[in-house]
């Protein structure tokens, strides 16, 4: 009975296996056709997806290209405007007075210069100096010293502005990140900043109140602060207003660049200090030797000042010394 049952089970199993094989053989072509159809459908979907991705990539590249071209055009326009503005500013005494932070008009400056020259002339006459030399001293005091003083004031004010500008930019970055608009950030610097940054940003706010846009008001700051760093700031504001972007990130990068430029400038000054000291010693040595010889043996050196040949020697010596000092100045001065 047990053997019969196994035989029947084996017969049923062989019959099922044969039926399955026959069925698979009959349906094999249909199954393969269905698989091929599914593969074709998947390839079509993949091709459509790739095409959409490629189209999106092309659109992004075109948008980036348009934005890059817009930024380049903006930079060229700003550069031309800055060059024209620099040429106009560099030749006017009124602009130099503004850059020095002096609020006097040009007419008063000329009056003060004339008074100072007259005072120097009277003082030299009272000291017993000859009339011709006194006139030369008066001309130098009236024309040279006031302008030298203006240049000194400009350099000092620009140095103070350059030291404080990165801190003002950091305050603007934090203000913009906290949700304040750019105009409120500018007003914050105009109210709470350090001089001379506060005065210049107050001019920007006042220019906005009379109808100028923020980029135009920032570009005008180059008139009173002729620094490349101010030009960088105006360009960042102009590009952001035209092409958009993350203003806080751009200002943060500008602040970091300004600090790195300052570090580089200080490093160059430190490395060139030895050369500057050597140039100063070499340039002052002939005058020091002349003074010492005059103090110890005045009769020996007075012939240079009393004889015509001595005058010729002094003139040639001063000429060659001036050329040497100018050459050394060019060798030790670096633009950063």
C-alpha positions as CSV (number, residue, x, y, z in Angstrom):
1,X,0.0,0.0,0.0
2,X,2.9,2.3,0.9
3,X,4.7,1.4,-2.3
4,X,1.5,2.1,-4.3
5,X,1.1,5.5,-2.7
6,X,4.7,6.5,-3.6
7,X,4.2,5.4,-7.2
8,X,1.0,7.5,-7.5
9,X,2.7,10.5,-6.0
10,X,5.7,10.1,-8.4
11,X,3.2,9.8,-11.3
12,X,1.4,13.0,-10.2
13,X,4.7,14.8,-9.7
14,X,6.0,13.9,-13.2
15,X,2.7,14.9,-14.7
16,X,2.8,18.3,-13.0
17,X,6.4,18.8,-14.1
18,X,5.6,17.9,-17.6
19,X,2.6,20.2,-17.6
20,X,4.7,23.1,-16.2
21,X,7.4,22.5,-18.8
22,X,4.8,22.3,-21.6
23,X,3.2,25.5,-20.4
24,X,6.5,27.3,-20.1
25,X,7.4,26.2,-23.6
26,X,4.1,27.5,-25.0
27,X,4.3,30.8,-23.1
28,X,8.1,31.4,-23.4
29,X,7.8,33.7,-26.5
30,X,5.0,35.8,-24.8
31,X,7.1,36.1,-21.6
32,X,10.2,37.2,-23.6
33,X,8.1,39.7,-25.6
34,X,6.7,41.2,-22.4
35,X,10.2,41.5,-20.9
36,X,11.4,43.2,-24.0
37,X,8.4,45.6,-23.9
38,X,9.1,46.4,-20.2
39,X,12.8,47.0,-21.0
40,X,11.8,49.3,-23.9
41,X,9.4,51.2,-21.6
42,X,12.1,51.6,-18.9
43,X,14.6,52.9,-21.6
44,X,12.1,55.4,-22.9
45,X,11.4,56.7,-19.3
46,X,15.1,56.9,-18.7
47,X,15.7,58.8,-21.9
48,X,12.9,61.2,-21.1
49,X,14.4,61.7,-17.6
50,X,17.9,62.3,-19.0
51,X,16.5,64.7,-21.5
52,X,14.7,66.7,-18.8
53,X,17.9,66.7,-16.7
54,X,20.0,67.8,-19.7
55,X,17.5,70.5,-20.5
56,X,17.5,71.7,-16.8
57,X,21.3,71.7,-16.9
58,X,21.3,73.7,-20.1
59,X,18.8,76.2,-18.6
60,X,21.0,76.6,-15.5
61,X,24.1,77.1,-17.7
62,X,22.3,79.7,-19.8
63,X,21.1,81.5,-16.7
64,X,24.6,81.5,-15.2
65,X,26.1,82.8,-18.5
66,X,23.6,85.6,-18.6
67,X,24.2,86.5,-15.0
68,X,28.0,86.4,-15.5
69,X,27.7,88.6,-18.6
70,X,25.5,91.0,-16.6
71,X,28.1,91.2,-13.8
72,X,30.9,91.7,-16.3
73,X,29.1,94.6,-18.0
74,X,28.4,96.1,-14.6
75,X,32.0,95.9,-13.6
76,X,33.1,97.5,-16.9
77,X,30.7,100.4,-16.4
78,X,31.7,100.9,-12.8
79,X,35.4,100.8,-13.7
80,X,34.9,103.5,-16.4
81,X,32.9,105.7,-14.0
82,X,35.5,105.3,-11.3
83,X,38.3,106.2,-13.7
84,X,36.5,109.3,-14.9
85,X,35.7,110.3,-11.3
86,X,39.3,109.8,-10.2
87,X,40.6,112.0,-12.9
88,X,38.1,114.8,-11.9
89,X,38.8,114.4,-8.2
90,X,42.6,114.4,-8.3
91,X,42.9,117.9,-9.8
92,X,40.7,120.0,-7.5
93,X,41.8,121.6,-4.2
94,X,38.2,121.5,-3.0
95,X,38.1,117.7,-3.2
96,X,41.4,117.5,-1.3
97,X,40.0,119.7,1.5
98,X,37.0,117.3,1.7
99,X,39.3,114.3,1.7
100,X,41.3,115.9,4.6
101,X,38.1,116.3,6.6
102,X,38.4,120.1,6.6
103,X,35.2,122.1,6.2
104,X,36.8,125.4,5.2
105,X,36.2,126.8,1.7
106,X,39.0,127.2,-0.9
107,X,39.0,131.0,-0.5
108,X,39.7,130.7,3.2
109,X,42.5,128.2,2.5
110,X,44.2,130.7,0.2
111,X,43.8,133.4,2.8
112,X,45.3,131.3,5.6
113,X,48.2,130.4,3.2
114,X,48.9,134.0,2.5
115,X,48.8,134.9,6.1
116,X,51.1,132.1,7.0
117,X,53.6,133.1,4.2
118,X,53.5,136.8,5.4
119,X,54.1,135.6,9.0
120,X,57.1,133.5,7.9
121,X,58.5,136.5,5.9
122,X,58.2,138.9,8.8
123,X,59.8,136.3,11.2
124,X,62.7,135.7,8.8
125,X,63.3,139.5,8.4
126,X,63.3,139.9,12.2
127,X,65.8,137.1,12.4
128,X,68.3,139.0,10.2
129,X,67.9,136.9,7.0
130,X,68.4,138.7,3.7
131,X,65.5,139.9,1.7
132,X,65.9,137.4,-1.1
133,X,66.1,134.4,1.2
134,X,63.1,135.8,3.2
135,X,61.0,136.0,0.0
136,X,61.9,132.4,-0.8
137,X,60.9,131.3,2.7
138,X,57.7,133.2,2.4
139,X,56.9,131.5,-0.9
140,X,57.6,128.1,0.5
141,X,55.5,128.8,3.6
142,X,52.6,130.1,1.6
143,X,52.5,127.5,-1.2
144,X,54.4,124.4,0.0
145,X,53.7,123.9,3.7
146,X,49.9,124.3,3.6
147,X,49.6,121.8,0.8
148,X,52.0,119.5,2.5
149,X,49.7,119.8,5.6
150,X,46.7,119.0,3.5
151,X,48.4,115.9,2.1
152,X,49.4,114.8,5.7
153,X,45.8,115.2,6.9
154,X,44.5,113.2,3.9
155,X,46.9,110.3,4.5
156,X,46.0,110.2,8.2
157,X,42.3,110.3,7.6
158,X,42.5,107.6,4.9
159,X,44.5,105.4,7.2
160,X,42.0,105.8,10.0
161,X,39.1,105.0,7.6
162,X,40.9,101.9,6.3
163,X,41.4,100.6,9.8
164,X,37.7,101.0,10.7
165,X,36.0,99.9,7.5
166,X,36.3,96.1,8.1
167,X,34.6,96.5,11.5
168,X,31.8,98.5,9.9
169,X,31.3,95.8,7.3
170,X,31.1,93.2,10.0
171,X,28.4,95.2,11.8
172,X,26.5,95.4,8.5
173,X,26.8,91.7,8.0
174,X,25.4,90.9,11.4
175,X,22.6,93.4,10.9
176,X,21.6,91.9,7.5
177,X,21.7,88.4,8.9
178,X,19.4,89.5,11.7
179,X,16.8,90.6,9.2
180,X,17.5,94.4,8.8
181,X,17.5,95.8,5.2
182,X,20.6,97.3,3.7
183,X,19.4,100.9,4.3
184,X,18.9,100.3,8.0
185,X,22.3,98.7,8.2
186,X,23.8,101.9,6.6
187,X,21.9,104.1,9.1
188,X,23.2,102.0,11.9
189,X,26.8,102.6,10.8
190,X,26.0,106.3,10.3
191,X,24.8,106.6,13.9
192,X,27.0,104.2,15.8
193,X,30.2,103.9,13.7
194,X,33.6,105.4,14.5
195,X,35.1,108.4,12.7
196,X,35.7,109.0,9.8
197,X,33.5,106.0,8.7
198,X,30.5,107.4,10.5
199,X,30.7,110.7,8.6
200,X,31.1,109.0,5.2
201,X,28.1,106.6,5.8
202,X,26.1,109.6,7.0
203,X,26.7,111.2,3.6
204,X,25.4,108.0,2.0
205,X,22.2,108.1,4.1
206,X,21.7,111.8,3.2
207,X,22.2,111.1,-0.5
208,X,19.5,108.5,-0.3
209,X,17.2,111.0,1.3
210,X,17.6,113.4,-1.6
211,X,16.7,110.7,-4.2
212,X,19.9,108.8,-5.0
213,X,19.9,105.0,-5.0
214,X,22.1,103.0,-2.6
215,X,24.7,102.0,-5.3
216,X,25.0,105.6,-6.6
217,X,25.4,107.0,-3.0
218,X,28.1,104.4,-2.2
219,X,29.9,105.2,-5.5
220,X,30.0,108.9,-4.5
221,X,32.0,108.0,-1.3
222,X,35.1,107.5,-3.6
223,X,35.1,111.3,-4.1
224,X,35.9,112.0,-0.4
225,X,37.8,108.7,0.3
226,X,39.9,107.8,-2.8
227,X,40.8,104.2,-1.8
228,X,40.5,101.0,-3.7
229,X,38.8,99.4,-0.8
230,X,35.9,102.0,-1.1
231,X,35.8,101.1,-4.8
232,X,35.4,97.4,-3.8
233,X,32.6,98.2,-1.5
234,X,30.7,100.3,-4.1
235,X,31.2,97.5,-6.7
236,X,29.8,94.8,-4.3
237,X,26.7,97.0,-3.5
238,X,26.2,97.7,-7.2
239,X,26.5,94.1,-8.3
240,X,24.1,92.9,-5.6
241,X,21.5,95.5,-6.6
242,X,21.7,94.5,-10.3
243,X,22.3,90.7,-10.2
244,X,21.1,89.8,-6.8
245,X,22.9,87.3,-4.4
246,X,23.7,86.9,-0.8
247,X,24.7,90.4,0.3
248,X,25.8,89.4,3.8
249,X,28.1,86.7,2.4
250,X,29.6,89.2,-0.1
251,X,30.2,91.8,2.5
252,X,31.7,89.2,4.8
253,X,34.1,88.1,2.1
254,X,35.0,91.8,1.4
255,X,35.7,92.4,5.1
256,X,38.0,89.4,5.1
257,X,39.8,90.5,2.0
258,X,40.4,94.0,3.5
259,X,41.9,92.6,6.6
260,X,44.2,90.3,4.5
261,X,45.3,93.3,2.4
262,X,46.1,95.2,5.6
263,X,48.1,92.3,7.0
264,X,50.0,92.1,3.7
265,X,50.7,95.9,3.7
266,X,52.0,95.7,7.3
267,X,54.1,92.7,6.5
268,X,55.6,94.5,3.5
269,X,56.3,97.6,5.6
270,X,58.0,95.5,8.2
271,X,60.2,93.8,5.6
272,X,61.1,97.0,3.9
273,X,61.8,98.9,7.1
274,X,65.5,98.0,7.1
275,X,65.8,99.3,3.5
276,X,64.0,102.5,4.5
277,X,66.3,103.1,7.5
278,X,69.3,102.5,5.3
279,X,68.0,105.0,2.7
280,X,67.3,107.6,5.4
281,X,70.8,107.2,6.8
282,X,72.5,107.4,3.4
283,X,70.4,110.4,2.4
284,X,71.1,112.3,5.7
285,X,74.8,111.4,5.9
286,X,76.2,114.2,3.6
287,X,74.2,116.9,5.5
288,X,75.3,115.5,8.9
289,X,78.9,115.4,7.8
290,X,78.7,119.0,6.4
291,X,77.2,120.2,9.7
292,X,79.9,118.5,11.8
293,X,82.7,119.8,9.6
294,X,81.2,123.3,9.9
295,X,81.0,123.0,13.7
296,X,84.6,121.8,14.0
297,X,86.4,123.6,11.2
298,X,84.2,126.4,9.8
299,X,87.0,128.1,7.8
300,X,87.7,124.8,6.0
301,X,84.1,124.4,4.6
302,X,83.0,128.0,4.2
303,X,84.8,128.2,0.8
304,X,81.9,126.1,-0.6
305,X,79.5,128.9,0.3
306,X,81.7,131.9,-0.6
307,X,83.4,130.8,-3.8
308,X,81.6,130.3,-7.2
309,X,83.3,127.0,-7.7
310,X,81.9,125.9,-4.3
311,X,78.4,126.9,-5.4
312,X,78.8,124.7,-8.5
313,X,80.0,121.8,-6.4
314,X,77.1,122.2,-4.0
315,X,74.6,122.4,-6.9
316,X,75.9,119.2,-8.5
317,X,76.1,117.4,-5.2
318,X,72.5,118.3,-4.4
319,X,71.4,117.3,-7.8
320,X,73.0,113.8,-7.6
321,X,71.7,113.4,-4.0
322,X,68.2,114.2,-5.2
323,X,68.5,111.6,-7.9
324,X,69.8,109.0,-5.5
325,X,67.0,109.7,-3.0
326,X,64.3,109.4,-5.7
327,X,65.8,106.1,-6.9
328,X,65.9,104.7,-3.3
329,X,62.3,105.9,-2.7
330,X,61.1,104.1,-5.8
331,X,63.0,100.9,-4.7
332,X,61.5,100.8,-1.2
333,X,57.9,101.9,-2.0
334,X,55.5,99.0,-2.8
335,X,51.9,99.2,-4.1
336,X,49.6,96.7,-2.6
